[in-house]
Amino acid sequence: MTQHHLFPSPHRPYAAARLAHVVRDANDENDDGDIDSPEDVEILKVNSPTLEKVVEFLKHYHEEALTEIKTPLEDNTFEGNVKQEWYQNFLKGIDQPMLFDLVTAANFMAIQPLLDLTCLKVSCQLMGKSAEEIRQILNIPKLTPEEEETARREHRWIFDD
């Protein structure tokens, strides 16, 4: 997999990048107190298009933090739970693979606000869907008849139609 380096430059601001725990923790190990000259941080598990979206999120979050997503959810729609327009638009129009890549990147890089936002988006997409529709959205392989019988017995609530 391609190695990515996240370091201070006009295109990838270090102050925003430090909001990701993986960046902050990597530099705290060698921190001499000078945050203007950090070490490069390798982000091996995040592809370039996803990392670009993560950096876009962090730059904006550094300027305007995401308002806490209240639980229980106030609405069944993403827009009903996220009131800030920029954050609503941030995930508009992205395809399912990119959304799941962002969930994975947010989790790997320990960016809780991005993880909350992307998981909310996925949750809202799954609301009101049948088990079969959820299986397709999440790309879960079809169960064998034996596996389905076991699952129906052990997790009846999933299959209540």
C-alpha positions as a printed Julia matrix, in Angstrom:
161×3 Matrix{Float64}:
   0.0     0.0    0.0
   1.16    3.53  -0.71
   2.72    5.4    2.19
   1.3     8.83   2.94
   3.09   11.48   4.91
   1.12   14.13   6.71
   3.24   17.14   7.48
   2.93   20.9    7.72
   2.44   22.67   4.43
  -0.09   25.09   2.99
  -2.09   22.09   1.75
  -2.13   20.04   4.94
  -2.09   22.3    8.0
  -0.46   20.74  11.0
  -2.69   22.5   13.56
  -5.75   20.86  12.02
  -3.97   17.53  11.56
  -3.15   17.43  15.29
  -6.89   17.03  15.89
  -6.36   13.43  14.73
  -5.07   11.45  17.71
  -2.82    9.34  15.49
  -0.98   12.49  14.37
  -0.81   14.03  17.84
   0.32   10.77  19.47
   2.99   10.13  16.84
   4.5    13.55  17.4
   4.12   13.5   21.18
   6.55   10.58  21.28
   9.3    12.82  19.9
   7.84   16.14  20.97
  10.45   18.69  21.89
   7.76   21.26  22.59
   8.06   22.83  19.14
   4.84   22.03  17.28
   5.96   24.09  14.29
   8.48   21.43  13.24
   6.77   18.05  13.66
   8.04   14.75  12.38
   6.4    13.24   9.3
   3.52   10.96  10.21
   2.97    7.96   8.0
  -0.68    7.23   7.36
  -0.39    3.77   5.83
  -3.98    2.55   6.1
  -5.71    5.49   4.39
  -5.73    5.94   0.61
  -5.06    9.34  -0.97
  -8.64   10.34  -1.91
  -9.85    9.44   1.58
  -6.96   11.26   3.24
  -7.82   14.35   1.2
 -11.4    14.23   2.54
 -10.09   13.72   6.08
  -7.82   16.75   5.74
 -10.73   18.78   4.33
 -12.8    17.78   7.37
 -10.01   18.61   9.83
  -9.35   22.0    8.27
 -13.0    22.95   8.59
 -13.37   21.4   12.05
 -10.4    23.48  13.2
 -12.37   26.61  12.2
 -15.9    25.46  13.14
 -16.3    22.42  15.39
 -19.08   19.97  14.69
 -21.94   20.46  17.12
 -22.37   17.37  19.28
 -24.77   14.84  17.79
 -27.4    14.26  20.44
 -28.5    10.79  21.42
 -31.11    9.56  21.26
 -31.31   10.97  17.75
 -33.74   13.84  17.27
 -34.74   12.75  13.76
 -34.53    9.82  11.35
 -32.67   11.86   8.74
 -29.06   12.95   8.57
 -30.04   16.58   7.93
 -32.45   16.49  10.88
 -29.59   15.58  13.23
 -26.78   17.65  11.73
 -27.79   21.3   11.71
 -24.54   22.79  10.35
 -24.76   23.18   6.58
 -21.07   22.58   5.88
 -21.16   19.2    7.63
 -24.39   18.26   5.82
 -22.76   19.09   2.49
 -19.45   17.4    3.35
 -20.97   13.93   2.94
 -23.45   14.8    0.16
 -22.8    13.06  -3.1
 -20.06   10.72  -1.9
 -20.46    7.09  -2.86
 -20.83    4.19  -0.43
 -17.21    2.97  -0.72
 -15.87    6.46   0.09
 -18.28    6.75   3.05
 -17.03    3.44   4.46
 -13.42    4.46   3.78
 -14.06    7.64   5.8
 -15.55    5.6    8.67
 -12.47    3.37   8.63
 -10.05    6.31   8.39
 -11.79    8.2   11.22
 -11.6     5.1   13.38
  -7.96    4.34  12.51
  -6.87    7.97  12.94
  -8.99    8.38  16.11
 -10.93   11.39  14.83
 -14.06   11.05  16.95
 -16.09   13.91  15.38
 -15.55   12.48  11.87
 -16.36    9.0   13.11
 -19.57   10.3   14.72
 -20.58   12.13  11.55
 -19.91    9.24   9.18
 -21.51    6.62  11.44
 -24.59    8.84  11.72
 -24.76    9.01   7.93
 -24.57    5.21   7.66
 -27.14    4.78  10.45
 -29.59    7.11   8.73
 -29.13    5.2    5.47
 -30.01    1.94   7.27
 -33.1     3.24   9.09
 -36.3     1.6    7.89
 -34.48   -0.93   5.72
 -35.18   -4.66   5.68
 -32.51   -7.16   6.71
 -31.89   -7.95   3.03
 -31.47   -4.26   2.12
 -29.06   -3.75   5.03
 -27.1    -6.83   3.95
 -26.7    -5.34   0.47
 -25.78   -1.84   1.7
 -23.15   -3.2    4.08
 -21.94   -5.75   1.51
 -22.54   -8.66   3.89
 -22.39  -12.03   2.1
 -25.59  -14.03   1.83
 -25.93  -16.63   4.58
 -26.03  -20.3    3.82
 -29.34  -21.97   4.81
 -27.64  -23.43   7.9
 -26.16  -20.06   8.92
 -29.51  -18.34   8.4
 -31.3   -20.94  10.53
 -28.78  -20.44  13.34
 -29.0   -16.65  13.03
 -32.83  -16.71  13.07
 -32.75  -18.86  16.21
 -30.09  -16.81  18.04
 -31.15  -13.33  16.9
 -34.92  -13.45  16.32
 -35.28   -9.67  16.58
 -33.22   -9.16  13.4
 -35.56  -11.23  11.29
 -38.88   -9.93  12.6
 -40.64   -8.9    9.39
